[in-house]
């Protein structure tokens, strides 16, 4: 848990002009609600990272999907007016501690609910995965309903008091897609990825399963909750010849959710990383290998001062500024279930690309052809500039 003293140090860093860059510790729940140390994505070479004002503009055009344009500037380290500093100071000693306490209280309460519901119940085990998502009866009902309520309470605590949701119906030129049986249940929710807040929203709406690192299962509080969510744990260290790999396990989970309404759907972010919310990166095909319908969801975070997008800003700084903002906003567009054609079933890349184009059109998002590799380069240059300043 981030302490008030850590937040105070962030405030000092924010209010100082042209301060030196220091690595910070991330406290974000992205990818399965994990807490992890955040280091620069690439170690930058100060000698090579000295672009002119003109080249900086070119850099922002090239990596536009990761550029922050809110009041706090690039990496949240821009110069801010005196009035904003005063507001941050007031929020740091009043609003932030209250939100941290309530947030931790909600987490502990939900952990205790999960602990009670899993007493005397062995986890479901398959291919090295453990989960309680296969529980039935009242136990599963309590875990899901309380999980959705607590997730929404956490969002409220973080200032997301209202969530604007829009459900759209889209007509096809042929009237329907290959006469698909629209009673079929989608196996996965596919969403654009902007912030770790995305996780909380999806937990509050559909309570799906996620992909998370294996170490998450051993974390205090969060570990048990991740098992109740039915998270698929990444096991890159496994050398077993019969190990299916993450892609194989995820595909099986998607097919299982498609066939059994009692199984949680998988939530996948096919972009593979976060953006500033105005762009849509190329989709990876993992969410579409199961050849079953998917449910596209588009998230947006309207803002005036601070953008909740987690693009080029450290974890602690982002959490601090998010908690300092009294009101945050989410807009959600739920698209109809997307039923793949026979051609799309045989070509996952085509399936992924068509869903991506649909989401970009309906969400008024700009298609971008860059990805995580370019994001690492952009972060490396930004870190180099901070070292020089």
Residue pairs with C-beta under 8 A, 6 or more apart in sequence:
1 27
1 100
1 104
2 27
2 100
2 316
2 319
2 320
4 92
4 93
4 96
4 97
4 100
6 316
7 92
7 96
7 320
7 323
8 92
10 316
10 317
10 320
11 88
11 89
11 92
11 320
13 19
13 22
13 77
13 317
14 72
14 76
14 77
14 80
14 85
14 88
14 317
14 321
15 80
15 85
15 88
15 89
17 79
18 389
19 77
19 389
20 386
20 387
20 389
21 77
21 383
21 386
21 387
21 389
23 38
23 39
23 40
23 314
24 38
24 314
24 315
24 316
24 317
25 37
25 38
25 315
25 316
26 35
26 36
26 37
26 38
26 314
26 315
26 316
27 35
27 315
27 316
27 319
28 34
28 35
28 36
28 38
28 196
28 310
28 315
28 318
28 319
29 35
29 196
29 199
29 200
29 222
30 195
30 196
30 199
30 274
30 310
31 199
31 210
31 211
31 212
31 213
32 199
32 210
32 211
32 212
32 213
32 216
32 226
32 229
32 231
33 196
33 199
33 212
33 216
33 222
33 225
33 226
34 212
34 213
34 215
34 216
34 219
34 222
35 219
35 222
38 314
38 315
40 379
40 380
40 383
41 375
41 376
41 379
41 380
42 376
42 377
42 379
42 380
42 383
43 380
44 380
44 381
44 383
44 384
44 387
45 384
46 384
46 387
46 388
48 384
49 380
49 381
49 383
49 384
49 385
49 387
49 388
50 384
50 388
51 59
51 381
51 385
59 378
59 381
60 67
62 370
62 374
63 370
63 374
63 375
63 377
63 378
64 278
64 279
64 368
65 275
65 276
65 278
65 279
65 281
65 311
65 368
65 370
66 275
66 276
66 311
66 312
66 374
66 375
66 378
66 379
67 74
67 276
67 311
67 312
68 74
68 75
68 76
68 276
68 307
68 309
68 311
68 312
68 313
69 276
69 307
70 303
70 305
70 306
70 307
71 78
71 80
71 84
71 304
71 305
71 306
72 78
72 80
72 305
72 306
72 321
73 79
74 312
74 382
75 312
75 313
75 314
75 317
75 382
75 386
76 313
76 314
76 317
76 318
76 321
77 317
77 386
80 88
84 305
87 324
88 321
88 324
91 323
91 324
91 325
91 326
92 320
92 324
95 323
95 324
95 326
96 320
96 323
96 324
99 157
99 158
99 159
99 323
100 323
102 157
103 154
103 157
103 158
106 150
106 153
106 154
106 157
107 150
107 154
107 221
107 222
108 221
109 150
110 146
110 147
110 150
110 225
111 221
111 224
111 225
113 142
113 143
113 146
113 150
114 132
114 143
114 224
114 225
114 228
115 224
117 132
117 135
117 139
117 140
117 142
117 143
117 228
118 132
118 135
118 139
118 224
118 227
118 228
121 132
121 135
121 139
123 130
123 131
123 132
123 227
124 130
124 131
124 132
124 133
124 134
124 135
127 243
127 244
127 249
128 233
128 235
128 238
128 240
128 243
129 232
129 233
129 249
130 217
130 227
131 209
131 227
131 228
131 229
131 230
131 231
132 140
132 143
132 227
132 228
132 230
133 140
133 209
133 227
133 228
133 229
133 230
133 263
133 264
134 230
134 263
135 143
136 262
140 262
143 228
144 207
147 203
147 207
147 225
147 228
147 229
148 203
148 204
148 205
148 207
149 204
151 200
151 201
151 203
151 204
151 207
152 204
154 200
155 163
155 197
155 200
155 201
155 204
155 330
158 197
158 200
158 322
158 323
158 328
159 322
159 323
159 325
159 326
159 327
159 328
160 197
160 328
160 329
160 330
161 327
162 329
163 201
163 330
163 331
163 332
164 329
164 330
164 331
164 332
165 332
165 334
166 331
166 332
166 333
166 334
167 334
168 333
168 334
168 335
168 336
168 362
169 336
170 335
170 336
170 358
170 362
176 182
177 339
177 340
177 341
178 339
178 341
178 342
180 293
180 339
182 337
182 339
184 258
184 292
184 293
184 337
184 339
185 257
185 258
185 259
185 261
185 293
186 257
186 258
186 265
186 292
186 293
186 294
186 295
186 337
186 338
187 253
187 254
187 255
187 256
187 257
187 258
187 265
187 266
187 290
187 292
187 293
187 294
188 208
188 254
188 257
188 265
188 266
188 267
188 268
188 287
188 290
188 292
188 294
188 295
189 202
189 206
189 208
189 265
189 266
189 267
189 268
189 294
189 295
189 297
190 268
190 269
190 270
190 283
190 287
190 294
190 295
190 296
190 297
190 355
190 359
191 198
191 202
191 267
191 268
191 269
191 296
191 297
191 298
191 299
192 269
192 271
192 275
192 277
192 280
192 297
192 298
192 299
192 359
192 363
192 365
193 269
193 271
193 272
193 273
193 274
193 275
194 274
194 275
194 276
194 277
194 299
194 300
194 301
194 308
194 309
194 310
195 274
195 301
195 308
195 309
195 310
196 310
197 301
197 308
197 322
197 328
197 330
198 269
198 299
199 210
201 299
201 330
201 332
202 208
202 267
202 297
203 229
205 332
206 265
206 267
207 229
207 264
208 229
208 264
208 265
208 266
208 267
209 229
209 230
209 231
209 232
209 253
209 264
209 265
209 266
209 267
210 226
210 229
210 231
210 232
210 266
210 267
211 231
211 232
211 233
211 234
211 246
211 250
211 266
211 268
212 226
212 231
212 232
212 233
212 234
213 233
213 234
214 233
214 234
214 235
214 237
216 222
216 223
216 226
216 231
216 233
217 223
217 226
217 227
217 231
217 233
219 226
229 264
230 253
230 263
230 264
232 246
232 249
232 250
232 253
232 266
234 246
235 243
235 246
244 252
247 286
247 289
250 266
250 268
250 286
250 287
251 286
251 289
251 290
253 263
253 266
254 265
254 266
254 287
254 289
254 290
254 292
255 290
255 292
256 263
257 263
257 264
257 265
257 266
258 290
258 292
258 293
265 295
266 287
268 286
268 287
270 283
270 284
270 285
270 286
270 287
270 288
270 352
270 356
271 280
271 281
271 282
271 283
271 284
271 371
272 281
272 284
272 371
272 372
273 281
273 371
273 372
273 375
274 309
274 310
274 311
275 281
275 309
275 311
275 368
276 307
276 309
276 311
277 299
277 300
277 301
277 307
277 309
278 365
278 366
279 365
279 366
279 367
279 368
280 356
280 359
280 360
280 363
280 365
280 366
280 367
280 368
281 368
281 369
281 370
281 371
282 356
282 368
282 369
282 371
283 352
283 353
283 355
283 356
284 352
285 348
285 349
285 351
285 352
287 294
287 352
288 294
288 340
288 344
288 348
288 351
288 352
288 355
289 348
291 340
291 345
291 348
291 351
292 340
293 337
293 338
293 339
293 340
294 337
294 338
294 355
295 334
295 335
295 337
295 338
296 335
296 338
296 355
296 358
296 359
296 362
297 332
297 333
297 334
297 335
298 332
298 333
298 335
298 359
298 362
298 363
298 365
299 330
299 331
299 332
300 330
300 331
300 332
300 333
300 363
301 307
301 308
301 309
301 328
301 329
301 330
301 331
302 329
302 331
303 328
303 329
305 325
306 321
306 322
306 324
306 325
308 322
308 328
310 318
312 378
312 379
312 382
313 321
322 328
333 362
333 363
335 358
335 359
335 362
338 355
338 358
340 351
343 350
344 350
344 351
344 354
345 351
356 367
357 367
359 365
360 366
360 367
